[in-house]
């Protein structure tokens, strides 16, 4: 294959840039804030406005610069793409215009163009408050948390509330559901009661239809035969909503004395639309219930649709992949293990809790690292596509690569600052740690009765 001179020059310049900026996609290290490629050096203290003579074809985006801004910043339309999905990336930037010489010479315009591309691949990040929320589970059974739900009780109830796109009328769907949840149920001690409500969307030609099939297993000791019978016996409910079903579950819990039972509720959804979430549930909808469970909200779709529900119910929130449901169940197994081992004494439990808090921080650090690297590489690939299609010049491509690297480096700094805050409070009582993080990042971890 013969290469023309332009191609050879492009390949040589890109190779030099990649060596200078450590841009190798095979070994991308965490960018340090002081890494400034020689090709482009921006004065970060300056705020350059786009000149009115060079109009931008899109509504200009402003990328987040603080943790609070990042937490509220919407994920990009193409946040799910990886760097090797070249065809999809090409489609994602197909509407980006060709830059003129006048536009290329305007630094503010180039930055605005680069920010528009970056925003389309923006990942969704969890805040440090999510780590602190998980710490509450670690405090289960100790004097380190005032929340009565996390104190040891003589008995325990586990409830599964599931909303699934699987059709319960289909044998294969019931088999898949059984495979997903039965290993967890069979692993529970005989003394633990279980219950579930499973809602299956009824296939319909009407997009607005919210008709569901319901499978119900009342709170009682687990019995495999009764479990299968409940899964195979469904009734149709035309007016079900997440609000109504959660109120039903809370009503079921009222039959068990709060002083004698620890109650745990898993809310799981793999639905792609918001049919069940209307009308939305608010704190007043469950305020009248005396007995309130520990709540875990688990969602398959990266839409953060149920994040507000977790906040309303003072619960934890997790987005998972197809194969991670068992990992979430393992969190509950760990609570049960602590419940069974309560005779070890509270002092030993608290020592174990403080050690495990550090592991939660490090897990969060790694989660961010993976997302940041994915975002760095997929956005760079988008710039590469634009350069190959001659929408931007090679030098502009290199400039945008460096702007993107600066942005990712700034996000790393936000993460590391949050990690320092978390480590500074990890040995505090849960309520004290919660208060510091809430005030530092202007978030609410545990809603008050009035909120």
N, C-alpha and C positions, 0 to 999 in steps of 0.2 A: 504494500500500500504506500503510495507516494503522498508525502505531506507538503503542502505549500508553505511558503515563507511565513505568512501570517499565522498559520497554525503552529509552526515551530516557535515563533516569537511568543505567542500566547502561552504555550506549554512551558517555555523557559521562565517567563515572568511569574506564572502561577506557582511553579516549583519553588522559585526563590522566595515568593511571598509566604508560601506554606512553611518553608524552613525558618523564615524570620519570625513569623507569628505563632509558631508551634501549632499550625492548623491541621496537622495530620489527622485524618478521620480514623486512622487505625489506633491512635493512642492520644486521645484528647484529654489533657489534664485540666484540673480546675483552674480557670484563668484567674491570675492575681490582679488586683485592682491597679497595680502600677505597671502592668504589661502594656506598653504603648507602641504599636507597630510604627516603624519609621516612615512608612508610606503616607500615613495620615495621622496628624496630631491635632485633636480638637481641644480648644480652651474650654474646659468644663464650666468655668465660672461665667462664661459669656452666654447670653440668651439671644440667639440670632433670629430675627423675624424674617419670614419669607417675604421677599420684596414684592410689592404689588404688581410690578411689571412682569413677574413670572408667576402665573396663576397655577395652582395645584388642581389636578382633575378630580381629586377625591376630597371628601371632608377630612381634614387633617386629624389624625389620632394623636393622643398624648400617652405615651407608655408610662407605666407606673414607676415611681421613684421611691416610694416608702412601702413598708409592709402593709399598712392599712389600705393604701391604694391598690396594691397587688391582690389583696384578698377580695376586694370588691370588683376587680377588673374582669370583664367577661372573657371567657376562654375563646380562642380563635375558632373560626368556622372550620378550619382544617387542622385543629390541634391533634387529631388522631393520626395524622400521617407520619410516616417514618422516612428517613432520608433516601431509602432505596426504592420508594414508591414514586419513581420519576414521572410516570405518566399522570398520576393524580396531582403531583406537585405542579406539573406543567399546566394542567387545567385550572389549578388554584390561582395562578398568576397570569392567566391568559388575557385578562382585561387590563393588565398594567400597560401603560402607553410607552412608546419609544421616546427616549429622552433626547431633546434637542441640544445643540451646543450651548445655547444660552442657559438652559436648565442645568446642564452638567456643570457649568461654571459657577452656579449658585449653590453654596455649601448648605444653606438652609433647605433648599428644595431637595437636594440629594438626601438629606437627613429625613425629611418628611416622606419621601418616596420609600426609603429603607424602613421607616417606622410603619408605614402602611403594610408592607410585605411582612414584617415581623409580627404585627398584630394578628395576621391571619393564621399564624401557627402558634399563637400564645397558648402555653399549657396552663392547666389549672393546678394551683398549689394550695396545700393545706397550711393553716397558720399555726403558730406555737400553742394556741389555745387548745388545738386538737390533741396535742401531746399531754397537756395538763388534764384534759378531760379523761384520758386513758389512765392517768395516775390515780384517778378516783377509784378505779377498779382494783388497783394494787393495794389501796387502803382498806379493802374489804375485810371486815372483821377485826380491825385495829381501832385504837383510840385516836387515830390520826385523821379522822374525818367525822364531821358532825352529822352528816346526812344519815338519817335513820335507815334508809333503804340499804345501806352498806354495812350495817351491823349484823353480827351473827344471830340467826334465829334457829329455832329447833327444827323447822321444816323448810322445804323449798319447792316452789312451783316454776316451771319453765313453760313459756307460751310462745308458739310460732304463729305469726300473722304474715301470710304470704300472698302477694299479688303477682300472678304469673300470666304470661302470654300463652303458656302451654294449655291445650284444651283437655280438660279432665274427662271428656267423653271419649277420648282416644286412649286405648290401652297403652300405647308406647309412651304417651305423655305421663300417664300415671306411673309407669315403670321408671321413667327418668326422675320424677319427683321422689319416688320411694328410694331410689339410689342416692339421691342428694341428701335426704334428711334422716333416713332410717339408721345409718351407721351412728349418727349422733345420738338418736333416741335410745338405741340399744346399749350405748356406752354409759348411759346415766345409771346411777345407783338406784336400786329398787325403791328406796325411800323417797325419791324425787318424783313429784307429780308432773305430768306433762299435759299440754292441751294445744290444739291448733285450729286455726281458721285459714283455709286456702281458697282464694278467689281466682277463678279462671275465666278469662274473657271469652264470651260466646262469639264465634265468628259471625260477622254480619256484613251485608253489602252497604249498610248505612254507616258512614264514617262517624256520625255523631252518636251511634248506639253505645250505651254503657251497661249492657246486660252482662251479668256474670253468673257463673255457676259457683256454688259454695259447698265446700266440704268441711265438716265440723267434728271435732273431737273434744269433748268436755274435759276439764281439768281432772285428771285421775292418774293412778299409776299406769305406766306404759304397758300395753298389751298388744303384741304383734297382730293377733287375729282381729282385734277391735280396730286397730290402726288401719289395716287393709280394708276392713268393712266400711270405715268412715271415708276412706279415700275413694271407694267405689260407689258410695252413696252420696249423690249431690242433688241440690235443689237450685232452681233458677231464681235469681234476685234481680229485678229490673231497675231497682233504685238504690243500689248499694253505692257507698262512697267510702273513702278512706276515713273520713271524719266519723261516719256512723259506725264503721267496723271497729275502730279504736275505742269508741265509747262502749261498744258491746264487750270488748275485752276487759276494759276497766270495770265494767259492771260485773263480769265474771269473777274478777279478783276480790270483789267486796265480800264474797262468801268466806274468805280466809282471813283470820285474825292477823292484823299487821304485826302484832307483838310476837307472834309465833311462826310467821312465814316470811322468808325472803322470796320476793317475786321478781322474775326476770322475763322481759318481753323482747323477742326478736321480731323486727318488722323488716321484711325482705320484699324487694320489687325488682322484676326484670322487664317491666313494661316501658316501652319507648315513648308513649304519649302521656298526657296529663289527665286522662278521663277520670280517674279515681280521686284526684286531688281537688276537685271542685264539688262542693264548696270546701275551702281550706279550713283546717282545724286551728283554733286559737286556744290560748291558755284557759279562758273561761269555760271552754267545752269540757274540760276534765277537772276543773277546780273543785267541783262539788264532791268528787270522789275522795273519800278519806284515805284509802289504800292506793298508793301509787308505786308502780314497779320500776326496777332498773331497766332502762330502755336502750337497745342497740338498733340503730337504723342502718340497713345494708342495701345498697343500690347497685344495679348492674350498669345502668346508663350513666355516662359522665355528664349529666345535666345539672347536678346539684339540685334537682327538683325537690328532694325530700330533706335538704339541709335545714330548711326552716322548720320542718316537722320535728327534727331532732332537737332544735333549740327550744321549741315550744314544750316538748316533753322532758326537757332537761336530760337528754340522752346523748349517746355517742353517735357519730356518723361516719360511715365508711363506704367508699366506692371500690368495687371489686371486679376482677375478671371472672371468666366462666369457671375457672378451677380453684377459686379462692374461698368459696363458701365454707368449705370444711375448716379453713384456717380461722374464720370468724367464729365458728362453733367451738373451736379449740379455746378461744378466749373465755367462753362460758364454762368449758370443762375445767379451766384453771380456777375460776371462781368456785366451782363445786369442789375441786381438790382442796382449796383453802377451807371451805366450809367443813369438809370431812376431817381435815387436819387441825381443826380449831383447838384441840387439846394440847397442841404444841406450845401454846401460850402466846399472848399478844406481843411480848417483847421480841421474840424470835421472828414473828410475822412482820413487825415493823422494820427490823434490820434487813430482812429479805426485800421489803418494799423499796427502801432507799436504794439498794443495789440495782433493782430492776428498773427504777426510774431512769438511770443512766442509759440502760439499753434502749428504752423508748426514745430517748433523745437521739441516740446514734442511729436508730432505725429511721427516724424522721430525716436526719441529715443525709442518709444514703438515698432515701426516696427523692429528696430534692435534687441531689446530684444527678440521679438518673434522668429526671425530667429536664433539668437544665441542659444536660448534654444532648438529649434528644432535640430540644428546641434549638440549640446552637447549630446542630448539624443539618436539621431539616430546613431551617431558614437559610443557611449557607447554600444548600442545594437549590433553593428557589432563586437566589441571586445568580447562581451558576447557569440555571435554565434561562434566565433573562439575558445573560451575557451571550450565551450560545445562540439565542434567537435575535441577537443584535439590537435588543431594546435598550441595553446599556453598554457602555464601552468597557474594555478590560480594566482600565484604571478606575472607573466608577464601580465596577464589581469589587475590586480590591478595597476601595474606600468603604463600601457598604458592608463587606465582610468584617472590617475593623470596627465599624459602628455597632454591628450586631454583637461582636465580641465584647465591646465595652459595656453594652447593655446586660449581657449575661453575667459579666464580671460584677456589675452593680447588684444583680440579684443574688449572686453568691455572698456579697457583703451583707445584704439584708438577712440572709439565712444565718450567717455566722454570728451576727449581732444577736439574733433571736436565740441561737444556741447558747451564747454566753449568758443571756438572761435566764434561760431554763436551768443551766447548771448553777447559777447563783441562787436559785430558790429550790433546788431539788431536795435539800435536806430540811426544808421548812414543813410545818403542818400543811395539810392539803389546802385548807381555807386560806392560809396566808399566801401560799404559792399562787393560788387562783386569783387572789386580790391583786397581787403585783402584776401578773400577766394581763389581767383585765384592764388595769389602769395604764400600763405601758402601751398596749396596743388598741385601746379603746374598743374592747370586745366584751361580750357577755358570755361567760361560760355556764354559770348557773343562774337562770332567770329568777327574779324575786317573785313573790306572790302577786305583786302589783303589776309586773311587766307582762 
